[in-house]
Amino acid sequence: MKRWFKRSIFGIAGAALVAGSLAGCAGQRHGWSGSASEQDQAAFRARVVERVGSRLDLDAMQKQKLAVLTEKLQAQRAVFRNAGGDGGPRSQFQALFANGKLDQERARKLVDEKTAAIQAGSPELIAAAADFFDNLNPSQQQKVRDFMDRGRRWGRG
């Protein structure tokens, strides 16, 4: 594979996981939230597909591939969020500081569990991202690269 393509795929996957993790830690209650119902999550994914689809002028097949990618991203985020035991990311992080000292052993274990969760789901996520990106025409691919270069959301100009 070409070097830029691999970087793009890993960049998309990494950015999605980081953004999802930060949103989970911040206690956001949006469509990616673990507390949202499955119906709310599906509605949020549909809005994402429609919004991105309109920005990239996607056809029906491309929208379907984007929908698969958003499902994989949400599923990977849920696995990542739930890795590490009871409670959400915030309570897991707070538990590390519950005593007079940072629980270093528990922190290492938490990092290992989160890393294992990412590694387990990454092949499917990368395959879905590649399938979506490979089915874009060159101008659509350029729009995706431009979006990643800007480093901000599409809705913000």
C-alpha positions in Angstrom: 0.0 0.0 0.0 1.1 3.6 -0.5 2.5 5.3 2.5 0.1 8.2 2.4 -2.8 5.8 2.3 -1.7 3.9 5.4 -1.1 7.2 7.2 -4.6 8.4 6.3 -6.3 5.2 7.5 -4.4 5.2 10.8 -5.0 8.9 11.2 -8.7 8.5 10.7 -8.9 5.5 13.1 -6.7 7.2 15.7 -8.5 10.5 15.5 -11.8 8.8 15.9 -10.7 6.8 18.9 -9.1 9.8 20.6 -12.1 12.0 19.9 -14.5 9.4 21.2 -12.4 8.8 24.3 -12.2 12.5 25.1 -16.0 12.9 24.6 -16.6 9.9 26.9 -14.3 11.3 29.6 -15.9 14.7 29.4 -19.3 13.2 30.1 -20.8 14.4 26.8 -24.3 13.1 26.1 -24.3 13.0 22.4 -25.0 10.1 20.0 -21.7 8.4 20.6 -22.3 8.4 24.4 -22.5 5.1 26.1 -25.6 6.1 27.9 -27.6 6.8 24.7 -30.0 4.2 23.6 -29.3 2.0 20.6 -32.0 4.0 18.7 -30.4 7.3 19.6 -27.0 6.0 18.5 -28.5 4.8 15.2 -30.1 8.2 14.6 -26.8 9.9 15.3 -24.9 7.6 12.9 -27.6 8.4 10.3 -27.1 12.1 10.8 -23.3 11.7 10.5 -23.7 9.7 7.2 -26.1 12.3 5.8 -23.9 15.2 6.8 -20.6 13.7 5.5 -22.5 12.3 2.5 -23.7 15.8 1.5 -20.2 17.3 2.0 -18.6 14.6 -0.2 -21.5 14.1 -2.7 -21.6 10.4 -1.9 -23.7 8.0 -3.9 -25.8 5.3 -2.3 -23.1 2.7 -2.3 -20.6 5.1 -0.8 -23.1 6.1 1.9 -23.6 2.4 2.8 -19.9 2.0 3.2 -19.7 5.1 5.3 -22.6 3.7 7.5 -20.6 0.5 8.0 -17.6 2.6 9.0 -19.6 4.6 11.5 -21.0 1.5 13.0 -17.5 0.0 13.4 -16.3 3.2 15.0 -19.1 3.3 17.4 -18.7 -0.3 18.3 -14.9 0.1 18.8 -15.5 3.1 21.0 -18.0 1.2 23.1 -15.5 -1.7 23.6 -12.8 0.8 24.4 -15.0 2.7 26.9 -16.0 -0.5 28.7 -12.5 -2.0 28.8 -11.0 -1.7 32.3 -13.9 -2.9 34.5 -16.8 -1.2 36.1 -17.9 2.4 35.6 -17.1 4.7 32.8 -13.7 6.2 31.9 -14.1 9.0 34.3 -14.8 6.8 37.3 -12.0 4.5 36.3 -9.6 7.4 36.1 -10.8 8.8 39.4 -10.3 5.5 41.1 -6.6 5.7 40.4 -6.4 8.7 42.6 -8.7 7.5 45.4 -6.0 6.9 47.9 -3.1 9.0 49.0 -0.9 7.8 46.1 -1.6 7.1 42.5 -2.3 3.4 42.0 0.4 2.8 39.5 -0.3 -1.0 39.1 -4.0 -0.3 38.4 -3.0 2.5 36.0 -0.8 0.1 34.0 -3.5 -2.5 34.0 -6.0 0.0 32.8 -3.7 1.1 30.0 -3.1 -2.5 29.0 -6.8 -3.3 28.9 -7.6 -0.2 26.8 -4.7 -1.0 24.4 -5.9 -4.6 24.1 -9.4 -3.3 23.3 -8.0 -1.1 20.5 -5.9 -3.8 19.1 -8.7 -6.3 19.0 -11.1 -4.1 17.0 -8.5 -2.3 14.8 -8.4 -4.8 11.9 -12.2 -4.5 11.3 -12.1 -0.8 11.7 -9.1 -0.3 9.3 -10.8 -2.6 6.7 -14.0 -0.6 6.9 -12.1 2.7 6.6 -10.1 1.3 3.7 -13.3 0.0 2.0 -14.9 3.4 2.3 -11.9 5.5 1.2 -11.0 3.1 -1.7 -14.5 3.6 -3.1 -14.3 7.4 -3.2 -13.4 9.1 -6.4 -10.1 11.2 -6.5 -11.9 14.5 -5.8 -13.7 13.0 -2.8 -10.5 11.5 -1.5 -8.9 15.0 -1.8 -11.7 16.5 0.2 -11.1 13.9 2.9 -7.3 14.7 2.9 -8.1 18.5 3.0 -10.4 17.9 6.0 -7.7 16.0 7.8 -5.2 18.8 7.0 -7.5 21.4 8.5 -7.9 19.4 11.7 -11.4 20.5 12.5 -15.0 19.5 11.9 -16.7 19.9 8.6 -19.5 21.9 10.1 -17.2 24.7 11.4 -16.0 26.2 8.1 
